[in-house]
């Protein structure tokens, strides 16, 4: 297609890149809005009149649950969706913190609009709150990536950016749910240094930026760890 041809060839000029970015943003937002429509439909909530705040909160929670678990709400019954919802802490241990993030973001958005945070919300207000959640979620979720880095760095070998495989697995012994990938999967991710075959090492930045640490997936984007190098390069290039 045209995008592939441009990537393989001369690339995009400034105007084309702006159009591509706008198009992707529109497609992502359209998909996100459609998922909230599905959540409303699943919960039997009306689109044409205001809905109690707690019901809107549940719909927004369901929306993000669908994203994290890669399960389309249109394919689930209400009972099945609620069963998954009740089990989310086991599926995704950071779920409780995620719910807190959603609630605080809705409160902030309502306050910015001069609305009572506890009042019933029309669907367009729910969409605006969802847009605020979508805009802030990547940066908020990246704190989990920084937390993983903090757990691995004490095991780093002399500033090499690597930890021995045994130490990588040891980092999970304190009750952490990460760092459980198999040797073969780490190799597939490109996160394994086998220069010394008898002492394989995990490359910390490669592991953190791998798909294993992405939260959910859609047709147009994934929420993954943010590369610290890109931020540094951006500052240098300014």
MOGI-V561326 format. One record per residue. RES is the residue in one letter. PHI is phi in whole degrees, -180 to 180 (none if undefined). NEAR is the number of other C-alpha atoms within 12 Angstrom. Layout:
# MOGI-V561326
[[RES,PHI,NEAR] [RES,PHI,NEAR]]
This chain:
# MOGI-V561326
[[X,none,7] [X,-61,13] [X,-63,17] [X,-63,11] [X,-62,11] [X,-67,15] [X,-67,13] [X,-81,11] [X,-112,11] [X,-77,12] [X,85,16] [X,-110,19] [X,-83,13] [X,-58,10] [X,-65,11] [X,-64,16] [X,-65,16] [X,-64,13] [X,-64,15] [X,-62,19] [X,-63,17] [X,-64,14] [X,-63,15] [X,-63,18] [X,-60,19] [X,-64,16] [X,-65,18] [X,-64,23] [X,-66,26] [X,-63,21] [X,-65,26] [X,-64,35] [X,-62,29] [X,-63,21] [X,-68,32] [X,-70,42] [X,-55,31] [X,-64,31] [X,-65,41] [X,-61,32] [X,-62,23] [X,-61,28] [X,-88,30] [X,71,17] [X,-93,27] [X,-77,23] [X,-93,23] [X,-95,13] [X,-144,15] [X,-59,20] [X,-121,26] [X,-51,22] [X,-55,27] [X,-66,22] [X,-71,26] [X,-64,42] [X,-60,39] [X,-64,30] [X,-63,43] [X,-66,43] [X,-62,40] [X,-61,43] [X,-57,41] [X,-72,39] [X,-58,38] [X,-60,33] [X,-66,30] [X,-67,33] [X,-90,26] [X,58,24] [X,-114,25] [X,-76,30] [X,-63,34] [X,-65,23] [X,-94,17] [X,-114,22] [X,-80,19] [X,-62,21] [X,-62,14] [X,-67,19] [X,-62,29] [X,-68,22] [X,-64,17] [X,-64,25] [X,-59,31] [X,-68,19] [X,-103,17] [X,-64,25] [X,-64,20] [X,-77,15] [X,-71,19] [X,-139,26] [X,-57,18] [X,-88,25] [X,-61,26] [X,-59,20] [X,-66,20] [X,-65,30] [X,-62,29] [X,-63,19] [X,-62,29] [X,-61,37] [X,-61,29] [X,-67,22] [X,-69,29] [X,-64,38] [X,-59,31] [X,-65,23] [X,-67,27] [X,-66,28] [X,-64,17] [X,-64,16] [X,-90,15] [X,74,13] [X,-103,18] [X,-69,18] [X,-59,26] [X,-97,21] [X,-75,22] [X,-59,21] [X,-122,33] [X,-71,24] [X,-64,29] [X,-65,22] [X,-70,36] [X,-64,44] [X,-64,33] [X,-67,28] [X,-64,39] [X,-63,40] [X,-62,27] [X,-66,28] [X,-63,35] [X,-62,33] [X,-69,21] [X,-99,23] [X,-64,33] [X,-60,25] [X,-65,19] [X,-65,28] [X,-68,32] [X,-64,24] [X,-63,21] [X,-66,30] [X,-65,32] [X,-65,24] [X,-65,19] [X,-64,28] [X,-61,33] [X,-63,17] [X,-75,28] [X,-87,35] [X,-59,26] [X,-61,21] [X,-97,27] [X,-62,25] [X,-93,19] [X,47,11] [X,65,13] [X,-85,17] [X,75,24] [X,-132,32] [X,-129,35] [X,-61,33] [X,-57,36] [X,-62,23] [X,-71,25] [X,-58,38] [X,-71,26] [X,-65,21] [X,-62,27] [X,-90,19] [X,-73,15] [X,-83,12] [X,98,13] [X,-71,20] [X,-92,22] [X,-85,28] [X,64,32] [X,-118,23] [X,-67,24] [X,-74,19] [X,-56,24] [X,-64,16] [X,-70,18] [X,-61,30] [X,-64,22] [X,-64,17] [X,-75,24] [X,78,23] [X,-105,33] [X,-114,32] [X,-102,28] [X,-112,21] [X,-56,13] [X,-107,12] [X,-55,11] [X,-81,11] [X,-136,18] [X,-65,23] [X,-130,33] [X,-95,41] [X,-84,33] [X,-57,38] [X,-64,31] [X,-63,29] [X,-67,38] [X,-62,37] [X,-89,29] [X,-78,29] [X,-64,24] [X,-59,28] [X,-106,33] [X,-80,26] [X,-108,33] [X,77,28] [X,-155,25] [X,-129,24] [X,-66,17] [X,-119,18] [X,-158,21] [X,-125,25] [X,-99,31] [X,-126,28] [X,-62,33] [X,-86,29] [X,-72,23] [X,-67,18] [X,-64,14] [X,-63,13] [X,-65,12] [X,-66,12] [X,-64,11] [X,-63,11] [X,-66,10] [X,-67,9] [X,-78,8] [X,-71,7]]
